Amino acid sequence: MLSNVLPETEVRGEQEAQHLLKRTPHSYLYNQAYGLWFFISWFILTLIITHNVTTTQYGIFTVGLTAFNTILYVIAFGLEDATTTYIPRIFSEYGRASAAQLTRRLLALRLATLVPCMIIMIFGLPVTAALIQLLPIPGAAQTAAGLRSPQVLANTIPIAVYVLGSAIGNLLNAVYAALMRMRFVFYVGSAIQALVLALGFVVLKLGWGVNGVFWMLALTSLLVTAAFALWLAPFIFTRGAEYKQPLKPVIQLGLSAWLANLATGALLKQISFILLGVFAISLTGIGYFNLAFQLADSANFLLVAGFSGVGGAALAAAFVGHNHERLARSWQALIKVETLLAAPGLVFSLFNAQAITHVLYGSNYDPVGPLLAIFLFFNLLVRIIGTTIHQSTLYVMGKPRLVVLSQWPAILCLIATGVVLVPLLGPAGALLSDGIAKTLTGVLMLVFVLRDLPRHYPKELLIFTSRFLLALILAALPGIFILFWHPANRLLQAAVLGVSGVVFLLLCFWLLTWLKPLSTADVAMIEGVNPKIARYLHWFVRG
């Protein structure tokens, strides 16, 4: 029927867009499973390293790993975000060959950045340190000092190889996400992470130390990159492109994404550290702040990490043909799904923050409980607002500058509120300032997104969110009684917390069947993507 009213390219674009959207749930699940295994495997590897090297050697490993992450972050230039934004649209509208051509050009850009970086790292790491020190990033001076240390200089070649493999691998991973082919990433990436654990244990037992671990990480990064490249080779070398995407808007989006990621990924937390130091907060208080920050972020991202890349690709596919209606539906659906996945854990942790910190770290860290509750509240607020989805939506609509415009006022807000709150409240003031800044970013992005989306979608989203959160809050109320019971045995405390979690989930299910947050339109959209899931949702549908 479409072929009777639309040109051939638009018909093909609609068909491919629908195909990519239908593959989104499976890609999310594979990406989520891989993300969880990656987190677990790195935690185990850290335990292996700390039990087999001295504290000094572990310090060298930490400095080297920090240097690796800093360099990798600096040279990324947002190309992964550009990939997941442009490749789905080009693939849908102009076909496989045109998307392959853009992929080759993006890989060429990444290599053009990497080659001089590798030369500088191997032959002039002190020069790299000097350049990093010039960056307007809090903590750049400390990173530069770490790069100049003799211990890091002794590991420059494996770190350089590690950067090479990881930088190319990350871009190829973004291509897989853009094409919704995360199953291969899950199988290969998971297998190589298991290999990393085994080799790490063997390398340390053979006495090769931290240098051996770096070489192991470097070679396995090349291995996973080679596997990704070989599997994608038939796609990458597809010829006969009918359309050549101009690189200027792609690079502009990448640079905007790089600046936005710089703000959220580095500046927010680092500015808080600086403020805590300026106002002479104790090292113990700074440690409490860091622990609360990390725990809240882990609870926020644990079950939605699978949307990294995949969510942006789904929005890009939805916007094929500049279809604002379908983009709005996908925007609303992704916010609802992220809320469904992340909000239960955040609400339960918010009401049980004191018990969680006591069970995990003991009575010495009881002051972290209230701090964790503060930041959990703001993480829940930011998740409900849908900040990450707004960011990807603005990229897809070709408005990356609005993302930057939303991020940097939040930095100014953080500094202004931090100067007032940190002297008064210490670590709690720093967390309040961080939370206010993140919320401001989400609100600004929401305002920018709503100017281009149909008006009725925010109302439907508000109804869903209010009903869903009401159910979660009511279900979490019985958990407050745990605050007044502190058994001496930590295993018993953990068991009580586990029982509370089970009761919370059961109450959530019953309350959601009563409040019914989903609409018939939600189920109809889910049914179009995955009928099996839609079959089990009728308990939660109103009307």
C-alpha positions in Angstrom: 0.0 0.0 0.0 2.9 2.4 0.8 4.3 1.8 -2.7 1.2 3.4 -4.2 1.6 6.7 -2.5 5.3 7.1 -1.6 8.5 7.2 -3.6 10.6 4.1 -3.6 13.2 5.5 -1.2 10.6 6.5 1.3 8.9 3.1 1.1 12.3 1.4 1.7 13.1 3.8 4.6 9.8 3.1 6.3 10.3 -0.7 6.0 13.9 -0.6 7.2 13.0 1.8 10.1 10.2 -0.6 11.2 12.7 -3.5 11.0 15.3 -1.8 13.2 12.7 -0.8 15.7 11.4 -4.4 16.0 15.0 -5.5 16.7 15.4 -2.9 19.5 14.2 -5.1 22.5 16.5 -8.0 21.7 19.4 -5.6 21.1 18.7 -4.0 24.5 18.7 -7.4 26.2 21.9 -8.5 24.7 23.6 -5.2 25.4 22.3 -5.2 29.0 23.5 -8.8 29.6 26.9 -7.9 28.2 27.1 -4.7 30.3 26.4 -6.7 33.5 28.9 -9.3 32.7 31.5 -6.7 31.8 30.9 -5.0 35.2 31.1 -8.3 37.1 34.2 -9.5 35.3 36.1 -6.2 35.9 35.2 -6.4 39.6 36.6 -9.9 39.8 39.7 -8.9 37.9 40.3 -6.1 40.4 40.0 -8.6 43.2 42.5 -10.9 41.4 45.0 -8.0 41.0 44.7 -6.7 44.5 45.3 -10.2 46.0 48.4 -10.8 43.8 50.3 -7.5 43.8 51.6 -5.1 46.4 49.7 -1.9 47.2 52.4 0.1 45.3 52.0 -2.1 42.2 48.2 -1.7 42.4 48.7 2.1 42.6 50.8 1.9 39.4 48.0 0.0 37.7 45.4 2.5 38.9 47.5 5.4 37.5 48.0 3.7 34.2 44.4 2.8 33.9 43.4 6.4 34.7 45.8 7.6 32.0 44.2 5.1 29.5 40.7 6.2 30.3 41.6 9.9 30.1 43.3 9.6 26.7 40.5 7.4 25.3 38.0 10.0 26.5 39.9 12.9 25.0 40.3 11.4 21.6 36.7 10.1 21.2 35.3 13.4 19.9 31.8 12.0 20.2 32.1 9.8 17.1 30.2 7.0 18.8 27.2 9.2 19.3 27.4 10.4 15.7 27.5 6.8 14.6 24.4 5.7 16.5 22.6 8.8 15.2 23.4 8.8 11.5 24.0 5.2 10.5 20.4 4.0 11.2 18.9 6.8 9.2 21.4 6.4 6.2 20.9 2.6 6.3 17.1 2.9 6.3 16.8 5.7 3.7 19.6 5.0 1.3 20.6 1.4 1.9 23.4 -0.8 3.1 26.1 0.6 0.7 25.6 4.2 1.7 25.7 3.3 5.5 28.8 1.3 4.8 30.5 4.3 3.1 29.8 6.5 6.1 31.1 3.8 8.4 34.4 3.6 6.5 34.8 7.4 6.7 34.1 7.4 10.4 36.7 4.7 10.9 39.1 6.7 8.8 38.5 9.7 11.1 39.1 7.6 14.2 42.4 6.3 12.7 43.5 9.8 11.7 43.1 10.8 15.3 44.7 7.6 16.7 47.9 7.6 14.6 49.4 10.8 15.9 48.1 10.0 19.4 50.0 6.6 19.3 53.2 8.3 18.1 53.0 10.9 20.9 52.2 8.3 23.5 55.1 6.0 22.5 57.7 8.6 21.8 56.6 11.6 23.8 54.2 10.9 26.7 55.5 13.9 28.6 54.2 16.0 25.7 50.8 14.3 26.1 50.8 15.2 29.8 51.5 18.8 28.9 48.6 18.9 26.5 46.2 17.3 29.0 47.3 19.8 31.6 46.1 22.6 29.3 42.6 21.1 29.1 39.9 23.0 31.1 39.0 19.9 33.0 39.2 19.7 36.8 41.7 17.0 37.7 43.7 17.5 34.5 46.8 18.5 36.4 46.7 15.4 38.5 46.3 13.2 35.5 49.2 15.0 33.8 51.4 14.4 36.8 50.4 10.7 36.7 51.4 10.5 33.1 54.9 11.8 33.9 55.5 9.2 36.6 58.3 6.6 35.9 55.9 3.8 36.5 53.5 4.9 33.8 56.4 5.6 31.4 57.5 2.0 31.8 54.1 0.9 30.5 53.6 3.3 27.6 53.7 0.7 24.8 51.0 -1.6 26.2 48.8 1.4 27.2 49.2 2.8 23.7 48.2 -0.6 22.1 45.3 -0.8 24.6 44.1 2.7 23.5 44.4 1.7 19.8 42.3 -1.5 20.3 39.7 0.0 22.6 39.2 3.2 20.5 38.5 1.2 17.3 36.5 -1.4 19.2 34.3 1.2 20.7 33.5 2.7 17.3 32.7 -0.8 15.9 30.5 -1.5 18.9 28.6 1.7 18.1 28.1 0.4 14.5 26.7 -2.8 15.9 24.3 -0.8 18.1 23.3 1.3 15.2 22.4 -1.8 13.1 20.8 -3.5 16.2 23.2 -6.4 16.0 24.2 -6.6 19.6 23.9 -10.4 19.8 27.3 -10.9 18.3 28.8 -8.3 20.7 27.3 -10.2 23.6 28.7 -13.6 22.6 32.2 -12.4 21.5 32.6 -9.7 24.1 31.5 -12.0 27.0 33.8 -14.8 25.8 36.8 -12.5 25.6 36.0 -11.0 29.1 36.1 -14.6 30.4 39.5 -15.0 28.7 40.7 -11.8 30.3 39.9 -13.2 33.8 41.7 -16.4 33.0 44.8 -14.8 31.5 44.9 -12.2 34.3 45.1 -14.9 36.9 47.8 -16.8 34.9 49.9 -13.6 34.2 50.0 -12.7 37.9 50.7 -16.2 39.0 53.7 -16.3 36.6 55.0 -13.2 38.3 54.7 -10.8 35.3 53.1 -8.2 37.5 51.2 -5.1 36.4 53.2 -4.8 33.1 52.0 -8.2 32.2 48.4 -7.3 33.0 48.6 -4.2 30.7 50.0 -6.3 27.9 47.2 -8.8 28.5 44.6 -6.1 28.3 46.2 -4.6 25.2 46.3 -7.8 23.3 42.8 -8.9 24.2 41.5 -5.4 23.1 43.1 -6.1 19.7 41.5 -9.5 19.7 38.0 -8.3 20.3 38.4 -5.4 17.8 39.6 -7.9 15.2 36.6 -10.1 15.8 34.2 -7.2 15.5 35.9 -6.0 12.3 35.9 -9.5 10.7 32.2 -10.0 11.4 31.3 -6.5 10.1 33.7 -6.8 7.1 30.9 -7.8 4.6 29.0 -4.7 5.6 31.9 -2.3 5.9 33.2 -3.1 2.4 29.8 -2.9 0.6 30.2 -0.8 -2.5 27.7 1.0 -4.8 26.6 3.8 -2.5 23.8 6.0 -4.0 24.2 8.7 -1.4 27.2 10.3 0.3 26.5 11.8 3.7 28.3 15.2 4.2 30.8 14.9 7.1 30.3 18.4 8.4 27.0 17.8 10.3 28.4 14.5 11.5 31.5 16.1 13.0 29.5 18.9 14.5 27.2 16.4 16.2 30.2 14.5 17.5 31.9 17.6 18.9 28.7 18.7 20.6 28.3 15.2 22.1 31.9 15.3 23.2 31.4 18.7 25.0 28.2 17.4 26.6 29.8 14.2 27.7 32.7 16.2 29.1 30.3 18.2 31.3 28.3 15.2 32.6 31.2 12.6 32.6 33.9 14.7 34.2 33.1 18.2 35.3 30.1 17.6 37.6 31.8 15.3 40.0 35.3 16.9 39.7 33.9 20.4 40.5 32.3 18.9 43.7 35.7 17.4 44.7 37.3 20.8 44.2 34.7 22.6 46.3 35.0 20.0 49.0 38.7 20.6 49.1 38.4 24.4 48.9 36.2 24.5 52.0 38.5 22.1 53.9 36.1 19.2 54.2 37.8 16.2 55.8 39.1 13.3 53.7 36.6 11.1 55.5 33.8 13.3 54.4 35.1 13.3 50.8 35.2 9.5 50.9 31.6 9.4 52.1 30.6 11.8 49.2 32.4 9.6 46.7 30.8 6.3 48.0 27.3 7.8 48.0 27.8 9.2 44.5 29.0 5.8 43.1 26.3 3.8 44.8 23.5 6.0 43.6 24.9 6.1 40.0 25.2 2.3 40.0 21.6 1.9 41.1 20.5 4.3 38.5 22.3 2.8 35.5 22.5 -0.9 36.4 19.4 -2.1 34.5 19.3 0.6 31.8 23.0 0.3 30.6 21.7 -1.8 27.7 20.2 1.3 26.1 23.6 2.8 25.6 23.8 3.2 21.9 20.8 1.1 21.2 18.4 3.8 22.5 19.9 6.4 20.3 19.8 4.1 17.3 16.1 3.3 17.9 15.3 7.0 18.0 17.2 7.6 14.8 15.3 4.8 13.1 12.0 6.2 14.3 12.9 9.6 12.8 13.4 8.2 9.3 11.5 10.4 6.9 11.4 13.2 9.6 8.4 11.4 11.2 7.8 13.5 14.3 4.8 11.4 15.3 6.8 8.1 15.4 9.7 9.8 17.0 7.4 11.1 19.8 6.0 7.6 20.3 9.5 6.1 20.5 10.7 9.0 22.8 7.7 8.3 25.2 8.2 4.6 25.0 11.9 4.7 25.9 11.3 7.0 28.8 8.6 4.7 30.1 10.8 1.6 29.7 13.8 3.3 31.5 11.4 4.3 34.3 10.0 0.8 34.5 13.5 -0.7 34.8 15.3 1.9 36.9 12.7 3.4 39.2 11.8 0.3 41.3 15.5 -0.1 42.4 15.9 3.6 43.0 12.7 3.9 45.1 13.5 0.7 47.2 17.1 1.9 47.7 15.9 5.4 48.6 13.6 4.1 51.4 16.3 1.6 52.6 19.4 3.7 52.1 20.5 3.4 55.7 20.0 -0.3 55.8 21.8 -0.9 52.5 24.9 1.0 53.5 25.0 -0.7 56.9 24.8 -4.1 55.4 27.3 -3.4 52.7 30.0 -1.5 54.7 29.2 -1.9 58.4 28.7 0.7 61.1 31.8 2.8 60.2 30.0 3.9 57.1 26.6 4.7 58.6 26.9 8.4 57.7 26.8 7.4 54.0 23.1 6.4 54.4 21.6 9.9 54.4 24.0 11.0 51.7 23.0 8.1 49.5 19.3 8.9 50.1 19.9 12.5 48.9 21.6 11.5 45.6 19.1 8.6 45.0 16.3 11.1 45.1 17.9 13.3 42.5 18.8 10.3 40.3 15.2 9.2 40.5 14.1 12.7 39.5 16.5 12.8 36.6 15.4 9.3 35.4 11.7 10.3 35.5 12.4 13.5 33.5 14.1 11.3 30.9 17.3 13.2 30.5 19.3 10.6 28.6 16.4 10.1 26.1 16.1 13.8 25.5 19.8 14.0 24.8 19.6 11.3 22.1 16.4 12.8 20.7 18.0 16.2 20.2 20.9 14.6 18.4 18.5 12.8 16.1 16.6 16.0 15.3 19.8 17.7 14.3 20.0 20.0 17.4 23.2 18.9 19.2 24.0 22.5 20.2 20.9 22.5 22.4 22.4 19.6 24.3 25.5 21.6 25.0 23.3 24.6 25.9 21.5 22.5 28.4 24.7 21.1 30.0 26.9 24.1 30.6 24.3 26.3 32.6 24.1 23.3 34.9 27.9 23.6 35.5 27.4 27.3 36.5 24.5 26.3 38.7 26.6 23.6 40.4 29.4 26.2 41.2 26.9 28.8 42.5 24.9 26.4 44.7 28.1 24.5 45.8 29.7 27.7 47.1 26.6 28.2 49.3 25.8 24.7 50.3 29.1 22.9 50.8 30.3 25.2 53.6 26.9 24.7 55.4 26.3 21.0 54.8 29.6 19.5 53.7 29.2 16.3 51.6 25.4 16.6 51.7 25.7 20.1 50.2 27.9 18.8 47.4 25.4 16.1 46.6 22.5 18.5 46.7 24.4 20.8 44.3 25.2 17.9 41.9 21.6 16.8 42.0 20.2 20.3 41.3 22.6 20.7 38.4 21.6 17.4 36.8 17.9 18.2 37.3 18.4 21.6 35.6 20.0 19.8 32.6 17.1 17.4 32.3 14.5 20.2 32.5 16.2 22.3 29.9 16.5 19.4 27.5 12.8 18.6 28.0 11.8 22.1 27.2 13.8 22.0 24.0 12.5 18.6 23.0 8.8 19.5 23.6 8.9 22.3 21.0 9.1 19.7 18.2 6.9 16.9 19.6 3.1 16.5 19.5 1.5 18.1 22.6 -0.5 15.1 23.8 2.5 12.9 24.5 3.8 14.7 27.7 0.3 14.4 29.2 0.2 10.6 28.6 3.8 10.3 30.0 2.8 12.3 33.2 -0.2 10.0 33.8 2.0 6.9 33.5 4.7 8.3 35.7 2.4 9.5 38.5 0.6 6.1 38.7 3.7 4.1 38.5 5.6 6.1 41.2 2.6 6.1 43.5 2.6 2.3 43.4 6.3 2.1 44.1 6.2 4.6 47.0 3.2 2.7 48.6 5.0 -0.6 48.2 8.2 0.8 49.8 6.6 2.2 52.9 6.7 -1.0 54.9 10.4 -1.1 54.5 10.7 1.9 56.7 10.3 -0.4 59.7 13.8 -1.8 59.0 15.3 1.5 60.0 14.2 0.8 63.6 15.7 -2.7 63.8 19.4 -3.3 63.8 20.3 -6.9 64.5 24.0 -7.4 65.4 24.6 -10.1 62.8 25.2 -8.6 59.3 24.1 -11.8 57.6 20.7 -11.5 59.4 20.6 -7.8 58.4 21.1 -8.8 54.8 18.4 -11.5 55.0 16.0 -9.0 56.4 16.8 -6.6 53.6 16.3 -9.4 51.1 12.9 -10.3 52.5 11.9 -6.6 52.4 12.9 -6.5 48.7 10.6 -9.5 48.0 7.7 -8.0 49.9 8.3 -4.7 47.9 8.1 -6.5 44.6 4.9 -8.4 45.5 3.3 -5.2 46.7 4.4 -3.4 43.5 2.7 -6.1 41.4 -0.5 -5.9 43.3 -0.6 -2.1 43.4 0.2 -1.8 39.6 -2.7 -4.1 38.8 -4.9 -1.7 40.8 -3.5 1.7 39.5 -2.9 0.4 35.9 -0.3 2.8 34.6 -0.2 1.6 31.0 -2.7 2.7 28.3 -4.1 0.7 25.4 -1.9 2.7 23.1 1.2 1.6 25.0 0.2 -2.1 24.7 -0.6 -1.6 21.0 2.8 -0.2 20.3 4.5 -3.0 22.3 2.5 -5.6 20.5 3.8 -4.2 17.2 7.3 -4.8 18.4 7.0 -7.9 20.5 3.5 -9.6 20.7 4.8 -12.1 23.4 5.5 -9.3 25.9 2.3 -7.5 25.2 0.3 -10.7 26.1 1.4 -10.4 29.7 0.6 -6.7 30.2 -3.2 -6.7 30.2 -3.1 -6.7 34.1 -1.6 -3.2 34.0 -3.7 -1.5 31.3 -6.4 1.0 32.1 -9.5 1.2 29.8 
